[in-house]
Amino acid sequence: MNKQFKKDLPRWVTTVGVLSLVLVLATACTQEQKEQGTAVEAGQKIKATTTIGMISDIVGKVGGDHVEVTGIMKSGVDPHLYKASQGDMRKLDQADIIFYNGLHLEGKMQDILEKIGKQKPVIPVSKNIAQDQLRAGSPEMGSEHDPHIWFNVQNWMSAVETIRDELSALDAAHAEDYKANAEAYLAELRKLDDYTREQIASIPEAQRVLVTAHDAFGYFGDAYSIQVKGLQGMSTESEAGSQDVTRLRDYLVENKIKAVFVETSVPRKAIDAVIQGAAQQGHTIRIGGELYSDAMGKEGTEEGTYIGMVKHNVNTMVKALK
Protein backbone atom coordinates (compact mmCIF):
# COMPACT_ATOMS: atom_id res chain seq x y z
CA MET A 1 0.00 0.00 0.00
CA ASN A 2 1.62 3.30 -1.09
CA LYS A 3 2.08 6.22 1.27
CA GLN A 4 -0.37 8.54 -0.59
CA PHE A 5 -3.16 5.96 -0.40
CA LYS A 6 -2.53 5.51 3.34
CA LYS A 7 -2.67 9.28 3.74
CA ASP A 8 -5.98 9.63 1.81
CA LEU A 9 -7.65 6.57 3.34
CA PRO A 10 -9.22 8.26 6.39
CA ARG A 11 -10.63 11.03 4.17
CA TRP A 12 -12.05 8.45 1.73
CA VAL A 13 -13.62 6.40 4.55
CA THR A 14 -15.19 9.55 5.98
CA THR A 15 -16.64 10.54 2.60
CA VAL A 16 -18.11 7.10 2.00
CA GLY A 17 -19.54 7.11 5.50
CA VAL A 18 -21.25 10.48 5.01
CA LEU A 19 -22.71 9.42 1.65
CA SER A 20 -23.96 6.18 3.18
CA LEU A 21 -25.59 8.10 6.03
CA VAL A 22 -27.31 10.47 3.60
CA LEU A 23 -28.59 7.50 1.58
CA VAL A 24 -29.91 5.79 4.72
CA LEU A 25 -31.64 8.98 5.89
CA ALA A 26 -33.20 9.58 2.47
CA THR A 27 -34.47 6.03 2.34
CA ALA A 28 -35.87 6.35 5.86
CA CYS A 29 -37.69 9.57 4.95
CA THR A 30 -39.18 7.99 1.86
CA GLN A 31 -40.30 4.98 3.88
CA GLU A 32 -41.78 7.25 6.55
CA GLN A 33 -43.72 9.17 3.89
CA LYS A 34 -45.11 5.92 2.55
CA GLU A 35 -46.10 4.77 6.02
CA GLN A 36 -47.80 8.11 6.69
CA GLY A 37 -49.68 7.88 3.39
CA THR A 38 -48.11 10.96 1.83
CA ALA A 39 -48.69 10.44 -1.88
CA VAL A 40 -48.36 14.03 -3.11
CA GLU A 41 -45.31 16.23 -3.40
CA ALA A 42 -44.89 19.08 -0.92
CA GLY A 43 -46.80 22.15 -2.07
CA GLN A 44 -48.83 20.23 -4.64
CA LYS A 45 -52.60 19.98 -4.43
CA ILE A 46 -54.31 16.60 -4.60
CA LYS A 47 -56.08 16.21 -7.95
CA ALA A 48 -59.48 14.71 -7.15
CA THR A 49 -61.93 13.75 -9.90
CA THR A 50 -65.58 13.14 -9.00
CA THR A 51 -68.66 11.89 -10.84
CA ILE A 52 -71.79 13.68 -9.58
CA GLY A 53 -72.02 17.25 -8.33
CA MET A 54 -73.07 16.30 -4.81
CA ILE A 55 -69.74 14.50 -4.35
CA SER A 56 -67.78 17.38 -5.88
CA ASP A 57 -69.35 19.65 -3.28
CA ILE A 58 -68.23 17.44 -0.36
CA VAL A 59 -64.68 17.00 -1.68
CA GLY A 60 -64.36 20.77 -2.11
CA LYS A 61 -65.63 21.42 1.42
CA VAL A 62 -63.43 18.78 3.08
CA GLY A 63 -60.36 19.23 0.88
CA GLY A 64 -60.29 23.01 1.11
CA ASP A 65 -57.09 24.62 -0.17
CA HIS A 66 -55.26 21.30 -0.45
CA VAL A 67 -57.44 19.70 -3.14
CA GLU A 68 -58.21 20.59 -6.75
CA VAL A 69 -61.64 19.15 -7.60
CA THR A 70 -62.67 18.24 -11.14
CA GLY A 71 -66.27 17.11 -11.62
CA ILE A 72 -67.39 15.06 -14.59
CA MET A 73 -71.20 15.41 -14.58
CA LYS A 74 -72.61 18.91 -14.64
CA SER A 75 -75.99 20.37 -13.65
CA GLY A 76 -79.00 18.60 -15.17
CA VAL A 77 -77.05 15.50 -16.20
CA ASP A 78 -78.64 12.09 -15.52
CA PRO A 79 -75.94 9.80 -14.03
CA HIS A 80 -77.92 6.65 -14.87
CA LEU A 81 -77.47 7.32 -18.59
CA TYR A 82 -74.09 9.05 -18.61
CA LYS A 83 -71.29 7.70 -20.79
CA ALA A 84 -67.70 8.87 -20.22
CA SER A 85 -66.23 10.99 -23.02
CA GLN A 86 -62.57 11.15 -24.08
CA GLY A 87 -62.27 14.33 -22.03
CA ASP A 88 -63.63 12.50 -18.99
CA MET A 89 -61.10 9.73 -19.48
CA ARG A 90 -58.30 12.32 -19.38
CA LYS A 91 -59.70 13.73 -16.12
CA LEU A 92 -59.80 10.26 -14.62
CA ASP A 93 -56.28 9.48 -15.86
CA GLN A 94 -54.80 12.69 -14.44
CA ALA A 95 -56.44 12.30 -11.01
CA ASP A 96 -54.58 11.29 -7.87
CA ILE A 97 -57.86 9.98 -6.43
CA ILE A 98 -61.38 9.42 -7.79
CA PHE A 99 -64.62 9.57 -5.81
CA TYR A 100 -67.91 8.17 -7.10
CA ASN A 101 -71.27 7.26 -5.59
CA GLY A 102 -71.30 3.52 -6.16
CA LEU A 103 -74.29 1.16 -5.91
CA HIS A 104 -74.44 1.29 -9.73
CA LEU A 105 -75.61 4.92 -9.88
CA GLU A 106 -72.95 5.52 -12.54
CA GLY A 107 -74.04 2.33 -14.31
CA LYS A 108 -72.39 2.95 -17.69
CA MET A 109 -69.09 3.97 -16.05
CA GLN A 110 -68.86 1.08 -13.60
CA ASP A 111 -66.42 -1.05 -15.63
CA ILE A 112 -64.15 1.92 -16.33
CA LEU A 113 -63.98 2.88 -12.65
CA GLU A 114 -63.20 -0.68 -11.60
CA LYS A 115 -60.32 -0.93 -14.11
CA ILE A 116 -58.81 2.40 -13.03
CA GLY A 117 -59.15 1.25 -9.42
CA LYS A 118 -56.34 -1.24 -10.02
CA GLN A 119 -53.92 1.66 -10.59
CA LYS A 120 -55.00 4.39 -8.13
CA PRO A 121 -57.53 5.02 -5.32
CA VAL A 122 -61.08 4.90 -6.73
CA ILE A 123 -63.49 5.30 -3.83
CA PRO A 124 -67.28 4.75 -3.69
CA VAL A 125 -68.50 7.24 -1.07
CA SER A 126 -71.30 4.83 -0.15
CA LYS A 127 -68.88 2.15 1.06
CA ASN A 128 -69.18 2.82 4.81
CA ILE A 129 -72.95 3.22 5.04
CA ALA A 130 -74.32 0.40 7.20
CA GLN A 131 -76.09 -2.32 5.22
CA ASP A 132 -79.27 -1.92 7.26
CA GLN A 133 -79.40 1.74 6.19
CA LEU A 134 -79.44 0.87 2.48
CA ARG A 135 -82.76 0.45 0.70
CA ALA A 136 -83.39 -2.47 -1.62
CA GLY A 137 -82.60 -1.87 -5.28
CA SER A 138 -84.49 -2.98 -8.36
CA PRO A 139 -83.67 -5.32 -11.27
CA GLU A 140 -83.20 -2.54 -13.82
CA MET A 141 -80.50 -0.95 -11.64
CA GLY A 142 -78.20 -3.98 -11.70
CA SER A 143 -77.66 -3.36 -7.99
CA GLU A 144 -79.18 -4.87 -4.88
CA HIS A 145 -79.36 -1.41 -3.28
CA ASP A 146 -81.01 1.92 -4.13
CA PRO A 147 -78.13 4.28 -5.04
CA HIS A 148 -79.86 7.60 -4.19
CA ILE A 149 -78.24 7.71 -0.75
CA TRP A 150 -77.85 11.52 -0.52
CA PHE A 151 -81.58 12.01 0.13
CA ASN A 152 -81.06 10.88 3.70
CA VAL A 153 -78.77 13.59 5.06
CA GLN A 154 -77.36 11.18 7.65
CA ASN A 155 -76.19 8.89 4.83
CA TRP A 156 -74.41 11.84 3.26
CA MET A 157 -72.69 12.53 6.56
CA SER A 158 -71.18 9.04 6.26
CA ALA A 159 -69.95 9.99 2.77
CA VAL A 160 -68.26 13.09 4.25
CA GLU A 161 -66.43 10.92 6.78
CA THR A 162 -65.30 8.52 4.06
CA ILE A 163 -63.89 11.36 1.96
CA ARG A 164 -62.16 12.85 5.01
CA ASP A 165 -60.47 9.53 5.78
CA GLU A 166 -59.41 8.85 2.18
CA LEU A 167 -57.89 12.31 1.72
CA SER A 168 -56.06 11.94 5.03
CA ALA A 169 -54.67 8.57 3.97
CA LEU A 170 -53.40 10.05 0.71
CA ASP A 171 -52.04 13.26 2.26
CA ALA A 172 -51.25 12.68 5.93
CA ALA A 173 -49.42 16.02 6.17
CA HIS A 174 -52.79 17.82 6.02
CA ALA A 175 -54.92 15.27 7.87
CA GLU A 176 -55.73 17.72 10.67
CA ASP A 177 -57.05 20.24 8.14
CA TYR A 178 -59.26 17.61 6.51
CA LYS A 179 -60.58 16.64 9.94
CA ALA A 180 -61.37 20.25 10.89
CA ASN A 181 -63.05 20.97 7.54
CA ALA A 182 -65.13 17.80 7.82
CA GLU A 183 -66.26 18.61 11.36
CA ALA A 184 -67.41 22.08 10.30
CA TYR A 185 -69.35 20.68 7.36
CA LEU A 186 -70.86 17.84 9.42
CA ALA A 187 -72.20 20.44 11.87
CA GLU A 188 -73.99 22.14 8.96
CA LEU A 189 -75.41 18.82 7.80
CA ARG A 190 -76.80 18.06 11.28
CA LYS A 191 -78.68 21.36 11.13
CA LEU A 192 -79.93 20.49 7.63
CA ASP A 193 -81.17 17.10 8.84
CA ASP A 194 -83.10 18.75 11.70
CA TYR A 195 -84.51 21.43 9.38
CA THR A 196 -85.73 18.84 6.87
CA ARG A 197 -87.41 16.73 9.55
CA GLU A 198 -89.18 19.74 11.07
CA GLN A 199 -90.39 21.14 7.75
CA ILE A 200 -91.78 17.88 6.39
CA ALA A 201 -93.52 17.23 9.73
CA SER A 202 -95.36 20.55 9.26
CA ILE A 203 -97.27 19.08 6.29
CA PRO A 204 -100.58 17.48 7.40
CA GLU A 205 -100.06 13.71 7.36
CA ALA A 206 -102.88 13.03 4.88
CA GLN A 207 -101.23 15.40 2.38
CA ARG A 208 -97.72 14.08 2.94
CA VAL A 209 -97.38 12.30 -0.41
CA LEU A 210 -94.50 13.03 -2.79
CA VAL A 211 -95.13 12.03 -6.42
CA THR A 212 -92.19 12.40 -8.83
CA ALA A 213 -91.01 11.36 -12.28
CA HIS A 214 -88.78 8.51 -11.08
CA ASP A 215 -88.28 6.67 -7.82
CA ALA A 216 -85.30 8.64 -6.52
CA PHE A 217 -86.72 9.86 -3.21
CA GLY A 218 -87.10 6.58 -1.33
CA TYR A 219 -84.39 7.41 1.22
CA PHE A 220 -85.99 10.80 1.72
CA GLY A 221 -89.39 9.23 2.37
CA ASP A 222 -88.00 6.72 4.88
CA ALA A 223 -85.92 9.30 6.75
CA TYR A 224 -88.47 12.12 6.92
CA SER A 225 -91.79 10.26 7.07
CA ILE A 226 -93.32 11.18 3.73
CA GLN A 227 -94.93 8.71 1.35
CA VAL A 228 -93.14 8.57 -2.02
CA LYS A 229 -94.47 7.48 -5.42
CA GLY A 230 -92.39 7.46 -8.59
CA LEU A 231 -93.71 7.13 -12.12
CA GLN A 232 -90.60 5.22 -13.22
CA GLY A 233 -88.37 2.87 -11.27
CA MET A 234 -85.06 3.87 -9.66
CA SER A 235 -83.27 4.02 -13.00
CA THR A 236 -84.18 6.23 -15.96
CA GLU A 237 -82.67 3.91 -18.56
CA SER A 238 -86.10 2.91 -19.87
CA GLU A 239 -89.01 5.29 -20.40
CA ALA A 240 -92.24 4.98 -18.44
CA GLY A 241 -94.78 2.84 -20.29
CA SER A 242 -98.51 3.32 -20.70
CA GLN A 243 -99.19 0.92 -17.80
CA ASP A 244 -96.99 3.03 -15.52
CA VAL A 245 -98.88 6.17 -16.54
CA THR A 246 -102.27 4.51 -16.00
CA ARG A 247 -101.29 3.06 -12.63
CA LEU A 248 -100.08 6.41 -11.28
CA ARG A 249 -103.06 8.29 -12.73
CA ASP A 250 -105.49 5.95 -10.98
CA TYR A 251 -103.61 6.28 -7.70
CA LEU A 252 -103.74 10.08 -7.85
CA VAL A 253 -107.43 10.16 -8.73
CA GLU A 254 -108.43 7.62 -6.06
CA ASN A 255 -106.44 9.39 -3.33
CA LYS A 256 -107.42 12.91 -4.48
CA ILE A 257 -103.79 14.02 -4.70
CA LYS A 258 -103.55 17.47 -6.23
CA ALA A 259 -99.84 18.05 -6.84
CA VAL A 260 -96.97 16.19 -8.50
CA PHE A 261 -93.36 17.23 -9.02
CA VAL A 262 -91.01 17.24 -11.99
CA GLU A 263 -87.24 16.74 -11.83
CA THR A 264 -84.48 18.80 -13.39
CA SER A 265 -82.63 15.78 -14.77
CA VAL A 266 -85.65 13.81 -16.06
CA PRO A 267 -87.91 14.74 -19.04
CA ARG A 268 -91.44 15.70 -17.90
CA LYS A 269 -93.32 14.19 -20.85
CA ALA A 270 -94.58 11.15 -18.90
CA ILE A 271 -95.66 13.25 -15.90
CA ASP A 272 -97.63 15.51 -18.27
CA ALA A 273 -99.36 12.39 -19.62
CA VAL A 274 -100.42 11.48 -16.06
CA ILE A 275 -101.82 14.97 -15.49
CA GLN A 276 -103.76 14.87 -18.79
CA GLY A 277 -105.12 11.40 -17.98
CA ALA A 278 -106.38 12.58 -14.58
CA ALA A 279 -107.99 15.64 -16.17
CA GLN A 280 -109.97 13.35 -18.49
CA GLN A 281 -111.39 11.73 -15.37
CA GLY A 282 -112.34 15.08 -13.89
CA HIS A 283 -109.44 15.34 -11.44
CA THR A 284 -107.16 18.38 -11.61
CA ILE A 285 -103.48 17.91 -10.82
CA ARG A 286 -100.93 20.70 -10.86
CA ILE A 287 -97.15 20.75 -11.00
CA GLY A 288 -96.04 21.45 -7.44
CA GLY A 289 -92.59 22.54 -8.55
CA GLU A 290 -89.27 21.33 -9.91
CA LEU A 291 -87.04 19.20 -7.70
CA TYR A 292 -83.35 18.34 -7.92
CA SER A 293 -82.93 14.58 -7.81
CA ASP A 294 -79.89 13.07 -9.57
CA ALA A 295 -78.16 16.40 -10.24
CA MET A 296 -77.80 19.70 -8.40
CA GLY A 297 -78.43 23.21 -9.71
CA LYS A 298 -76.04 25.29 -11.78
CA GLU A 299 -72.59 25.97 -10.40
CA GLY A 300 -72.43 29.26 -8.51
CA THR A 301 -76.08 29.14 -7.36
CA GLU A 302 -77.41 28.15 -3.94
CA GLU A 303 -79.00 25.07 -5.52
CA GLY A 304 -75.58 24.23 -6.94
CA THR A 305 -74.54 23.10 -3.44
CA TYR A 306 -75.76 19.99 -1.64
CA ILE A 307 -77.25 21.94 1.27
CA GLY A 308 -78.89 24.46 -1.07
CA MET A 309 -80.31 21.65 -3.22
CA VAL A 310 -81.89 19.86 -0.25
CA LYS A 311 -83.35 23.09 1.15
CA HIS A 312 -84.81 24.00 -2.25
CA ASN A 313 -86.46 20.59 -2.50
CA VAL A 314 -87.85 20.72 1.05
CA ASN A 315 -89.21 24.27 0.68
CA THR A 316 -90.79 23.40 -2.69
CA MET A 317 -92.51 20.32 -1.23
CA VAL A 318 -93.81 22.18 1.82
CA LYS A 319 -95.15 25.08 -0.24
CA ALA A 320 -97.01 22.75 -2.64
CA LEU A 321 -98.31 20.15 -0.18
CA LYS A 322 -99.04 22.23 2.91
Disulfide bonds with the S-S distance in Angstrom:
none
